[in-house]
Amino acid sequence: MPNPAELSYRKAFVAYNPNSNEIKVGPLLRENDVDWSEPYMFTVGGCYDSTRTAKGAEVIVHVLRDFMVLVARDGVDVTAAYREFSKISEFRLTFPEDMPEATQ
């Protein structure tokens, strides 16, 4: 698994179950990888062309939109979603500088 500080949303795979705290962020699956997403109902992230081909600020829009969808629409626990999405470099770019997790 790549260094979490280097995990771009374009190359991230987010799998989750609605109305739960069950969410996982990892790198996109490649051929012959074990599919760890099997226990999850939904996915977002780089597994979709629109995210994988986004550039610059578009990537930040995608990551923030998907975070809001998981939390507000699908009822994923906000703390669990925050913990996992913090593995994504573009998500951390949106943090205030005084947060320890912020990307410098």
N, C-alpha and C positions, 0 to 999 in steps of 0.2 A: 504494500500500500504506500502511495507517495506521501511525503511529508504533508500533514494537513495544512501547513502554511502555504503550500503550493497548489492546493486543490482548487482549480477554477470551477465555477458553476457549469461552464461549458463541458467539463469533463467529469462532473459529479453525477451520481445516481442517488436519488432520494426515494426511499420506499417507506410507506407508512400505512397505518390503519386508522380510519376515522374514529372520532370520539374515544381516543385512548392516548396513552403516552408512548405508544409503540411507533418509533420512527428511527431510521438509520440512514446516514449519509456515507457513501463510499465512492470509489472511482467507478467509472463505467465498466460494465462487464465486458470481457473479451472472450473470444472463442476459447473453449475448454475451461473457462472459469466456473467454479461452483456458483450456482445461482442462489445467493444468500437472500434474495428478495422474495422467495416463494411464500413465506408466512405473511406477507403484506398484500393488502388489497390494491393500493394505488402507488403510482410513481410520478415523479416530476424531475426536472433537471435536464442534463445533457442527453438523456435517452430520447429527447424530442429534437427534431431538426431545427425548429425555431430557436431553441436555446443554444444548441450546439453551434449554429452559424451566426449567432448574435455577436456584435463587436462593441467594444468600449462601454459607454453608459447603458447601452441596451442590455448588457449582461446584468448590470445592477438592477435594472427595471424587472427583469425576469426573476431574479433571486428574491427581491422584495415582494413581488406579486405572488410568487408561489408560497412564500412564507405566510403571507396574509391569507391565502386560500386555505392552507393547511389549518391555521389557527382559527380564523373567523368563520369560514364556511364548513370545514370538515371536523372541527372540534378537537384537533390534536392539542394536547397539553402544551401551553406556551413555553414552559420551562424546558420540557423535553425537546420541542422544536428549536428553541434558541440554542440549547446545548449542541444539537447535531448540526444546525446550520452554521454555527460558529466554526466549523471545520472548513467552511467555504471562504476563500480569500475575498471575493467581492462582497460578501455579507459583512465581513469584518471591516471593510473599507468604509462602511456607513456608520461605524461606531464613533462616538466622540473620542478625542485623543486621550482623555483621562481614564478611559476604560482599559484595564490591563489586556484585554483580548484584541484591542484595536490593532489593525495592520499599520505599521509605521511607514 
